[in-house]
Amino acid sequence: MQLLVHIGLHKTGSTYLQYLLNGNHAALARAGFWYAPQPGYPAHHHAAWRLLAGDGAPLAAMIADARQAGCHTLILSSEDLEGALHDPRPLAAIAAAAREGGVDAVAWHVVLREAGAVFASLFAQLQHHIYADSLQMFHDCLRRGHLFYDQPMPGEGTPYWYYSFDVARDLDRLAERLAACGHRLVAHDFADASPFPGWRLLPDAARAVLQALPDAGARNARLPAEEVAGGYIARIFDIVPDEAGRQAILNAFTTSLSASLEGVAAYAPLVGQRFAASRQRALATHGAAA
């Protein structure tokens, strides 16, 4: 059996791919490819959160299910596994589960997008869960080459979020760790998007059986500015539930939020410029043709 580990990256079309695989679970299984079906949201996020903490049990269960179904290939997909670029625990957990489950080959797949577009899209996405300030994001991106949020949603599962911008640095480190386990790393270009970003990570035999295509909502497209603003307002209202408290911070908050929203257009191009060479080097070093 072989294992394909798709770890995103974030904002690179992962959600569409996951809806596609989840919706075609039965056809894929008949063709020998196991994508553990998920009720509701199609990604393997709950398994990923445990893997981030070093617990390989969810993957071990998937391997057992794949064997019982007579499949030769298992596909694991969660962009929250981007944390493996930073933290060795998920790699160790995946390697141990694969070894104990008799998996013969493991390939890790990442999709790389222009960093400025990732920055802008990520800012719009984060409002679903936390309050993020675009200037703080910009500062951390340029100073560290990544964003890190510890315990972003206390009590809701994920131990942290890691978002890579200096992808060459992070993928070089991951590739070195993977090589020690006998795993390989393959990077894909987000611009190679026909029929969908990351399509090359799927073997031809898997793509051949995909019939049920997701609807437009599966693309997790960037929301309009007014909806992004509404999400960030809701995040502040979550922590300041009383009207008196909201009125007390209204002027300062609206000024800060307005500057944060307007700043994205200025910050994103600079993020893109800073990390353009890193992305190109990562594709040259770790791309399928490398």
Secondary structure as UniProt FT lines:
FT   STRAND          2..6
FT   TURN            10..11
FT   HELIX           14..23
FT   HELIX           25..30
FT   TURN            31..32
FT   STRAND          33..34
FT   HELIX           45..52
FT   TURN            53..54
FT   HELIX           57..68
FT   TURN            69..70
FT   STRAND          73..77
FT   HELIX           79..85
FT   HELIX           88..100
FT   TURN            101..102
FT   STRAND          105..112
FT   HELIX           115..126
FT   TURN            127..129
FT   HELIX           134..144
FT   STRAND          146..150
FT   TURN            154..155
FT   STRAND          160..164
FT   HELIX           167..181
FT   STRAND          184..189
FT   TURN            190..191
FT   TURN            197..198
FT   HELIX           199..201
FT   HELIX           204..207
FT   TURN            208..209
FT   HELIX           216..219
FT   HELIX           225..239
FT   HELIX           243..286
FT   TURN            288..289
//
